[in-house]
Amino acid sequence: MTRFQKFASAALVSVIVLIFVGAIVRVSGAGMGCPDWPRCWGRLIPPTSVEQVDITKLNFEKFRKAAARYDRDPETVTPEHILENFNAVHTWTEFVNRLSSFPVGFFSMATLVTALIRQRRRPWVRSASVVSVLLVGVNAWMGSQVVSSDLKPVVLTVHMALAMLLLMPLTFAAWRGCESPWLIAGDDTFRRKMRWIVGLLLALIFVEGVLGTQIRETNTHLARTHEGMGRAEWIGILEHTWTYLIHRSFSWVILGAAVGSWWLSKKVGKPGRTATGVLAVVIAQMVLGLIMARVEIHPVVQVLHLGLSGILLTLATLWFCGTFKPAPEAVRGA
């Protein structure tokens, strides 16, 4: 593995870790643990008790403008309202989430710098590195909008979708950043055939992830508005939403596409670790989905379900990349 690939892989892993941490924030209800951004309660290091909060360090005028921008009543933004929502566990959970974003930014920048220096003969790798850094920057800004909007569902969905999207250029960069990138077994004709099938599978996985994010928004809303209702009872409400019904149906389509793709790979030889990994994660996701649909929407299951979606998207992207054989001149000139 080249130095460039190590940086790209480190950035990739850090994004997946951030997705897991973000999932913990979501299911714990800690999204507004820090009411301001980029500081937390006006401090670089968050307070551990409400007595440590210095209310004068919070920009309430900024809070009120953000409330008006997102159709909330600015008059409700008062020191008393902000302080009554203080929760030390939520604050530090959200703070850890923010700290987890630093490795993403650092390794993405390191990937870009290394690409500009060492990947001059591979313009697509350099482009992917640039796109990755841009996505990191845009999503950092979206993080501030998540706080300003008080966890508005549309903003949260975009924030999560951008995080999932970031996995794709980073995966490509890590795959192509060497002279002889990994290819799936078979000849060029078979690879072209698999490209369409795996490409469709990849698109379905991405759409499924976005739909899943919207369902988690509904779960968050239910947690706020139905405090006395058990998580097992949420399922009955979700089954009356089009998002949940499409998400559930898509999961079976993805399973069929994954099984079919794996079987085709087996016909020309061993499916390989990537194909097998995709199928294994899809099956794991189906099991987790069935637990949430038939038993209970348990927080731990939610975190695993969301985190594995990032791993699945990464593996599917790598599988898709493996259907492309770089031109000989590109390899020789690398």
C-alpha positions in Angstrom: 0.0 0.0 0.0 1.4 3.4 -1.0 1.6 6.4 1.3 -1.2 8.0 -0.6 -3.4 5.0 -0.1 -2.7 4.9 3.6 -3.9 8.5 3.9 -7.0 7.9 1.8 -7.7 4.7 3.8 -7.3 6.6 7.1 -9.7 9.3 5.9 -12.1 6.5 4.8 -12.0 4.8 8.2 -12.4 8.1 10.1 -15.6 8.8 8.1 -17.0 5.4 9.0 -16.1 6.0 12.7 -17.7 9.4 12.5 -20.9 7.8 11.1 -21.0 5.4 14.1 -20.5 8.2 16.6 -23.1 10.3 14.8 -25.5 7.4 15.1 -24.9 7.3 18.9 -25.6 11.1 19.0 -28.9 10.6 17.1 -30.3 7.7 19.1 -29.3 9.2 22.4 -31.0 12.5 21.6 -27.8 14.4 22.1 -27.9 16.3 18.9 -28.5 19.6 20.7 -26.0 18.8 23.5 -24.1 21.9 22.4 -26.5 24.7 21.5 -23.8 26.7 19.7 -21.1 26.0 17.0 -18.1 25.6 16.7 -17.8 26.1 20.4 -19.8 24.2 22.9 -21.7 26.3 25.5 -19.4 29.1 24.6 -16.3 27.1 25.6 -13.6 25.1 23.9 -14.0 22.4 26.6 -17.6 21.9 27.5 -19.0 22.3 31.0 -19.8 19.3 33.1 -22.6 21.0 35.1 -25.1 23.8 34.4 -23.4 25.9 37.1 -20.3 26.1 34.9 -22.2 27.7 32.0 -21.4 31.3 31.5 -24.6 32.6 29.7 -22.8 35.8 28.6 -20.6 33.8 26.3 -23.6 32.6 24.2 -24.7 34.7 21.3 -28.4 34.8 21.7 -28.9 37.3 18.9 -27.3 34.7 16.6 -29.6 32.0 18.1 -32.7 34.2 17.4 -31.7 34.9 13.8 -31.2 31.2 13.2 -34.6 30.5 14.8 -36.3 33.0 12.5 -34.4 31.5 9.5 -35.8 28.1 10.2 -39.3 29.2 10.9 -39.1 29.0 14.7 -40.3 31.7 17.1 -37.3 33.8 18.0 -39.0 34.9 21.3 -38.7 31.3 22.6 -34.9 31.6 22.5 -34.2 32.8 26.0 -31.4 32.1 28.5 -33.9 30.2 30.7 -35.0 28.0 27.8 -31.4 27.3 26.8 -30.3 26.4 30.3 -33.2 24.2 31.1 -32.1 21.9 28.2 -28.6 21.5 29.6 -27.6 17.8 29.9 -24.0 17.0 30.7 -24.2 13.5 29.1 -25.7 14.9 25.9 -23.2 17.8 25.9 -20.2 15.5 26.1 -21.7 13.0 23.6 -22.1 15.8 21.1 -18.6 17.1 21.9 -17.0 13.7 21.2 -18.9 13.7 17.9 -17.4 17.0 17.0 -13.9 15.8 18.0 -14.4 12.7 15.8 -14.7 15.1 12.8 -11.1 16.3 13.1 -9.4 13.1 11.8 -11.8 13.3 8.8 -10.6 16.8 8.0 -6.9 16.1 8.7 -6.6 12.9 6.7 -8.7 14.3 3.8 -6.4 17.2 3.5 -3.4 14.9 3.8 -4.9 12.8 1.0 -5.3 15.9 -1.2 -1.8 17.2 -0.6 -0.3 13.8 -1.2 -2.4 13.4 -4.4 -1.2 16.8 -5.7 2.5 15.7 -5.1 2.4 12.0 -6.0 -0.6 11.4 -8.2 0.2 13.7 -11.1 -0.4 11.0 -13.8 -3.7 10.0 -12.3 -6.0 13.0 -12.7 -9.1 11.1 -11.6 -7.4 10.4 -8.3 -6.5 14.1 -7.8 -10.1 15.0 -8.7 -11.5 12.6 -6.2 -9.2 14.0 -3.5 -10.4 17.5 -4.3 -14.0 16.5 -4.2 -13.5 14.8 -0.8 -12.1 17.9 0.8 -14.9 20.0 -0.7 -17.5 17.6 0.7 -15.8 17.7 4.1 -15.9 21.5 4.1 -19.6 21.6 3.0 -20.6 19.1 5.6 -18.7 20.9 8.3 -20.9 23.9 7.4 -24.0 21.7 7.3 -23.1 20.6 10.9 -23.4 24.2 12.0 -26.8 24.4 10.2 -28.0 21.3 12.1 -27.4 23.2 15.3 -28.9 26.4 14.0 -32.0 24.6 12.8 -32.5 22.8 16.1 -32.2 19.4 14.3 -34.6 20.2 11.4 -35.2 16.9 9.6 -34.3 18.1 6.1 -31.0 19.6 7.3 -30.2 16.4 9.2 -30.9 14.2 6.1 -28.7 16.4 3.9 -25.9 16.2 6.5 -26.1 12.5 6.7 -26.3 12.1 2.9 -23.2 14.1 2.4 -21.3 12.0 4.9 -22.4 8.9 3.0 -21.4 10.5 -0.3 -17.9 11.3 1.0 -17.2 7.6 1.3 -17.4 7.2 -2.5 -14.5 9.5 -3.7 -12.3 8.4 -0.8 -12.9 4.7 -1.7 -12.0 5.4 -5.3 -8.9 7.3 -4.3 -7.7 4.5 -2.0 -8.4 1.9 -4.8 -6.8 3.7 -7.7 -3.8 5.3 -5.8 -1.4 2.6 -7.0 0.1 1.1 -10.2 -2.0 -2.1 -10.1 -5.4 -1.5 -8.5 -7.5 -4.5 -7.5 -9.8 -6.0 -10.2 -12.6 -8.5 -9.9 -12.1 -11.9 -11.5 -13.1 -12.5 -15.1 -12.4 -11.0 -18.5 -13.3 -7.6 -19.8 -16.7 -8.7 -21.1 -17.7 -10.1 -17.7 -16.4 -6.9 -15.9 -18.6 -4.7 -18.1 -21.6 -6.9 -17.3 -20.9 -6.7 -13.6 -20.4 -3.0 -13.8 -24.0 -2.4 -14.6 -25.2 -4.8 -11.9 -22.9 -3.6 -9.2 -23.5 0.0 -10.2 -27.3 -0.5 -9.8 -26.6 -2.2 -6.4 -24.5 0.8 -5.3 -27.2 3.3 -6.3 -29.8 1.3 -4.4 -27.6 1.2 -1.3 -27.1 5.0 -1.4 -30.9 5.7 -1.9 -31.7 3.2 0.9 -29.3 5.0 3.2 -30.9 8.4 2.6 -34.4 6.9 3.2 -33.1 5.3 6.4 -32.0 8.7 7.5 -35.5 10.1 7.0 -36.9 7.2 9.0 -34.5 8.0 11.9 -35.8 11.6 11.8 -39.3 10.1 12.3 -38.0 8.1 15.2 -36.5 11.2 16.8 -39.8 13.0 16.4 -41.6 10.1 18.0 -39.2 10.2 20.9 -40.0 13.8 21.4 -43.7 13.7 21.0 -44.6 10.3 22.4 -42.7 10.1 25.6 -44.9 7.4 27.2 -44.9 5.2 24.1 -42.6 2.2 24.0 -40.2 1.8 21.1 -41.9 -1.4 20.0 -45.1 0.7 19.4 -43.3 3.1 17.1 -43.4 0.4 14.4 -47.1 0.6 14.0 -46.8 4.4 13.3 -43.9 3.9 10.9 -45.8 1.3 8.9 -48.2 4.1 7.8 -45.4 6.3 6.3 -44.4 5.9 2.6 -40.7 6.4 3.5 -40.7 3.3 5.7 -42.6 1.2 3.2 -40.3 2.1 0.4 -37.2 1.5 2.6 -38.5 -1.9 3.6 -39.2 -2.9 0.0 -35.9 -1.6 -1.2 -34.1 -3.8 1.3 -35.4 -7.0 -0.4 -34.4 -5.6 -3.8 -30.9 -4.9 -2.5 -30.7 -8.4 -1.0 -31.7 -10.0 -4.4 -29.1 -7.8 -6.2 -26.4 -8.7 -3.8 -27.1 -12.4 -4.0 -27.3 -12.3 -7.8 -24.0 -10.3 -8.1 -22.3 -12.7 -5.7 -23.5 -15.7 -7.6 -22.4 -14.3 -10.9 -18.9 -13.7 -9.4 -18.8 -17.3 -8.2 -19.5 -18.6 -11.7 -16.2 -17.2 -12.9 -14.2 -18.2 -9.9 -14.1 -17.2 -6.2 -16.4 -14.3 -5.4 -13.6 -12.6 -3.4 -13.6 -10.9 -0.1 -15.2 -7.7 -1.4 -18.2 -9.5 -3.0 -18.6 -11.7 0.1 -18.2 -8.8 2.4 -21.0 -6.9 0.6 -23.3 -9.9 0.8 -22.5 -10.5 4.5 -23.2 -6.9 5.4 -26.5 -6.9 3.4 -27.6 -10.0 5.3 -26.6 -8.5 8.6 -28.6 -5.3 7.7 -31.6 -7.4 6.9 -31.4 -9.2 10.3 -31.1 -5.9 12.1 -34.0 -4.5 10.1 -36.2 -7.4 10.9 -35.3 -7.0 14.6 -36.5 -3.4 14.5 -39.6 -4.2 12.5 -40.7 -7.3 14.5 -39.3 -6.8 18.0 -38.2 -3.2 18.9 -36.4 -0.2 17.5 -33.6 -0.7 20.0 -30.9 2.1 20.2 -28.0 -0.4 19.9 -29.6 -2.0 16.8 -30.1 1.5 15.3 -26.5 2.4 15.8 -25.3 -0.8 14.2 -27.7 -0.5 11.4 -26.6 3.1 10.5 -22.9 2.3 11.0 -23.0 -0.8 8.8 -24.7 1.2 6.1 -21.4 3.2 5.8 -19.4 0.0 5.6 -21.7 -1.4 3.0 -21.5 1.7 0.8 -17.7 1.5 1.0 -17.5 -2.1 0.1 -20.0 -1.7 -2.8 -18.1 1.3 -4.1 -14.9 -0.8 -4.0 -16.6 -3.6 -5.8 -17.8 -1.2 -8.5 -14.3 0.2 -8.9 -13.0 -3.3 -9.4 -15.0 -3.6 -12.6 -12.9 -1.0 -14.3 -9.5 -2.0 -15.8 -7.2 1.1 -16.0 -5.8 1.8 -19.5 -2.3 0.3 -19.9 -0.8 3.7 -20.7 -2.2 5.1 -17.4 -0.6 2.2 -15.5 2.8 2.6 -17.2 2.8 6.3 -16.8 1.9 6.3 -13.1 
